[in-house]
């Protein structure tokens, strides 16, 4: 059994944790310097010695660990992890049965009861992401449970707890038979190439599944589409399959070019009929304005933080100005799909960025629809920042 130690929580934080808030902040703990071994089970008590919950010590950029039980007598052992995983797998049963979608999230951290790790499914291949040494200390339990509860071709893992939360480069294969990459997965019948052996990112962001389908089914037909920060061209691909007259994909990373071509080709689309541009998005906006280029549909899904030679972008500070640039190259009655995965602000604040950008552009607008995380990215109401995805479909008006 893992060592369990008493950890005292400052009174002003105690009630928050009792009500189910899961992330243990450094400042909430009295004598946090006494915590030394990641993975240590913490029995959280208030300053009067009253029980609050059980968590584990695991340092990551968000905090010092996670509360994972509110039952004082519950043991944090192999059966604890097995119970959590069984429930998560059962909750995704409808996705396991869907032949048109073979990539989704199986376990979403605190939403499924254990913060600090996620598990994704890619057509028989499982990928575990560990976000702290503390979470990774339970790897034997989790991997054993995965083996017992699902059929798998292989299990892979990615350690994301290097310096400043960086991905640790190493062989990610754990068990099963090594994949012959890329493996081809489906999302709503559309093919994607996925690589579990090429570093931190695998080729598709699973949390945008519903947004991509909506673009394909409702917004793309006959439209000239600009996809910024395009990565592997997923939004462009769905727009093209939805009947877009033209797509332009722009991303600074050199790899985006070949990977976008790969995804277009996997779906029988002539990639040469579309523009795939390796360039700084901010620079491309200036080029588009200079050439009087405008678009009917613009997808704006920047990373929370990005740096190029001339620009540093932070979503919480710079999204408004980025949106202002976007408005200037969007046709009247055109639609901007504004998206962010930044957890530092909520949807209300995000909408204020939109409002400010349109005011600065002297334009009116209408929010047509909004999205947050899909059902497999399970969240809990007590941890609002866990529901990080915010997407707005905005129509530009005069």
N, C-alpha and C positions, 0 to 999 in steps of 0.2 A: 504493500500500500504506500502511496505517496505521502511524504511528510506533510503534516498539517500544523500551521502555526496561527496563533491569535494575532490579528492586526486591528488596531483601533482606528476607527473612522471619526473624523471631527464631527461634532454634533450638527453643524450646519449642513452637512452632506448626508447624514444618516437617513433622514426621511426619504430623500430622493432615491437612495438605493433600496429602501424597504418597498417603495412603490414600483420597483422593477427596472430602474435605470441600470444598464449593465456595465458601462465603461468605468473602470476604476482610475480616477485621476490621481496623479502624484500628490497634488495639494490637498486631496481628501484624506490622506493617510497621515497619522501621527507616527513619527520615527520611520519614515519610508526607507531611510538609509540602512535599516536592519534587514531589509529584503536583499538577499544575495543570490539565491539559486533560482533561476527561472524554471517555471513549472511547479514551484512550491504551491500547495493548496493553502489559501488564506481563509481562515474563519474570521469574517468581519464582525466586529462588535462595536457598539457605540461607547461613549466615554463613561457610561454607567455600567458597562460590561454586558449589555443586552445584545443578544444575537441579531444580526442583520441578514447575513447570507454567506454563501461560500463562493470563493472565486479562485482564480489562479494568477500567479505573478508571471507576467509576460510583457516586457517593455517593447513598445512600438511607438511610432510617431504620435499616435492618438492618446496613449495613456500608459498605465502600469499593469494592466491586466483586465480581466472580465469577471463579473459575477455570473456564475453558471447554475446556482441552486439557491433556493430559499428554504430548504428543508435541512434542519440542523443535524438530523440523524442520517442523512443520505451520504453514502460513501462515493467519492469521486474515483471510481475504479473502472475496469473494463466493461462491466455491465452498464454503468452509467452512460458511457459513450455509445455502446451498442444500442441502448434504448433510444437515444437521441437520433442516431443514424437511421434506425428502423422506421421511426416516425417520419423523418424527412423523406425517405425513399417512398413510403406509402403515400405521402402528400403529393408526390410527382407522378403518381400512377397514370393519370390521363396523358401526360407527356410521353411516358414510356410506351403507351399504346398508340401514339400518333406516328404513323409511318411517314408523314410528310415533314416532320420535324425530328431530327436525330441529334440535336445539340441543345443542351439546356443546363441550368444550374440545379444540382441535387441537394446541396447544403449551403445555406447562406448565412454563415456566421451567427451573430447574436439573434437573427430572425428565427433560426432553428435551434437556439438554445446554447450555442457555444461560440462566443465571439473570438475572432482571431484566426479563423480558417474558413475556407470555402472549398467546395467540391463541384466540379463541372463534369458533364457527360458529353462525350463526342462519339456517337455510334459505337458503343462498346468499350471505348477507352475512357478512363477516369483520370481527372487531373485534380490533385489536391494542392491548394495554395496555402502555405503557412506564413503568417504575418509576424511571428515572434518566436524566439527560442523556446519560450514558455509553451506556446501552442504546439510546437514541434516535439516537445518532450512527451506528448501523448500520441506520437505517430504510430507506435506499435499497436496501441488500442484501436485507433481509427482504421488503420490498414487491415488489421485482423477482422474488425467488424465489417468493413467493406467486402472483404473476401467471403464472409459468411452470408451476407445479405443480398448480394447482386452477382449476376453473371458478368464476367468482364473478359476483354481481350488482353488488356494490359492496364496497369496503374502507373501513372506518372506523378511527379510532384515538383513544385517550384517553391524554393525558399526565398521569401521576400523580407528578410530581416538582416541584411547587410547594413553597412553604415548608412544612416539616414533613410532606412527602410528600402534600400536598393536590393534588386534581385541578385542572388548569389549564383554566379556561373558555375555549373557542375553538371554531371550526367543526371538527368531527371528521371530516368527509368527506375521503377521500383520492382514490379512483379508482372508476370504474364509473358507474352511474346512481344518483343520490340516491334513498334509500328513501322510500316513502310510508308514514309511520309512523302507527300501530303496524304492524309486521310480525307476522304470526301464526305462531308456531312450535309444534311438538308435542313433548311429552315423554311417552313411553309412551301415546300416543294422546290426551293431554289438551292443550288449547289454552292458550297464553299470549300476551299482548300484550307485545311488546318494542319499546323505544324506544332507538335508538343515538344519538339527538341531544338528549338531555335531561339531560346532566350525568353525574356519576360512575357512577350505577347504571342498569341497563337494564330492570329489571322482574322478573328471576328470578335466583336463585343456583343455578348449574348443578351445584354440588358436592353438593347435597342430593337428587339424582335418585333414588337407590336408597332413601333414607329415605322420600321421598314415596310411592313405589310400595308400600313395605311398609305404611305407614299405610293406604293405600287398600285393599290386598288382604287385610290380616290384622287390623287393629286398629280400624277405624272403624265397622263395621256396627252400627247401633242405638245408637251411643254419643253422649253429650252432650260435645262437644269444645270446649276452650278453646285458642286459638292466640294466644300472647303474642308481642310484637315482630313482628307479623304481616306487615309490609311490604305486599306486593301480594296477600296472602291465599293464597299457593300451598299451604300445608299445609291450610288450611280447604277449599280447592277439592278437593284429593285426598280429604280426609275425607268431604266431601259426596258425591263420586262413588263413594266406597266404602260409602255407605249410612248415614252418620251421621244420627242423628235431629235434631241441631241443632249448629250451629257458632257460636262467638263469636270474632271476630277483634279484637284490641286492639293499637293502635299509636299512638304520640304524633304521628306526622307526618300533617298534614292530607291529603297526597296519597294516603295509604293507603286512604282511604275510596273515592274515585272509581276507583282502580286495582283494588281488590278487587271492586267492582261490575262493572268491565269484564271481569275474568277469569271471574267467575261467569257473566256473560251470554254470553261467548264459548262456554261449554260447556252452554248451555241450562238453567242452574240459576236458579231464582227467588231472587234475592238478598234479596228482602224477607222470605223465610222464615228468614233468618239474621241474626245480630246483627253489625254492623260498627261498632266503637266507636273514636273518636279520643280517646285518653286516655293518661295516664301509666300504664304497666303496674303500677308500685309502688302507685299510688293506686287502681287497679282492684282489686288484691288486697285492700286494706282494705275497699273497697266490697263485694266478694264475701263476705268474712267477716261483715261487718255484716248482710248480707241472707241469710246462711246458704246462699249458693250453693255448689254443689260440682259437680265434673265427673268424667266417667268416663275421659277422655283429655285430658291437658294437654301442649301442645307448648311447650317452653321453649328458645328459640333466640335469646338476646340477643346484641347486638354485643359485641365484646371490651371496648369502652369506650363509655359512653353518659352523656350529661348532660342532666338536665331541671332545672326551676326548683328543686326540692327535693332531688334525688338526683344523685350521681355514682356510676356503676357501673363497676367494673373487675373483669373476670372472675376474674383471679388472686386477688383479695382478697374479692370479694363474691358469688361464685357460690353458696357454701354457704348464706348467708342468704337469697338469692333462692329457692333450692331448698326451704328450710324453709318459706317463705311458700307455695310451690306445694303442698307436701305437705298443708298445712292446708286447702286447698280441693279436694283430690283424694279421690274416693270410695274406701272400702276396696275392695281388689282392682282399683282403677283403675290406669291406666298413665300414667307421666310419660315423655315423650320429651325427655330432657335433652341439649342440644347446645351445643357451643362451637367457635368457629373461632380461639380464642386459642392462639398458638404458644408461649406462655411456659411451658406445663406439658404433661406427657404424659398418656396415658390412665390410667396408674397414679395419678398425682396427682389427676386428675379423679374417679376412683373413690373416692379418699379424701374428696373434697368430698361426694360422695353419702353415703358411710358416716357422716360427721360430721353431716350434715343429718338423716338418719333417726334417729341416736342422740339428737340434740337434740329431735326430735319424739316420742321414745319409741315409735317404730314400727319394724317389721321390713320387709324388702324383698327382692325378687329381681330380679337383672338378667336380663332375658329374651333380649336380643341387643344387639350393639354393631356400630357402623359407623365406618369412616374414609372416606377419599376414594375415589370411584369410579375405574374403570380409566383413563378419559381424563385424569384429574388425576394423571398419572404422577409418581411420587416415586422417590428413591434412598435406599438404606439408610444411606448415609454422611451424610445430612442429615435427621435425624429430625424436626426442626422444620418441614420442608417438608410433612410429612403432618399438617397442622394440625387437620383436622376430627376431632372426637370426639363420637360420638352413642351414648347408652345408652337402651334401652327398659327402664324400671324399673317393676315392679309393687309397689304399696303393699300391705302386709299388716299385720294387727293384731299 
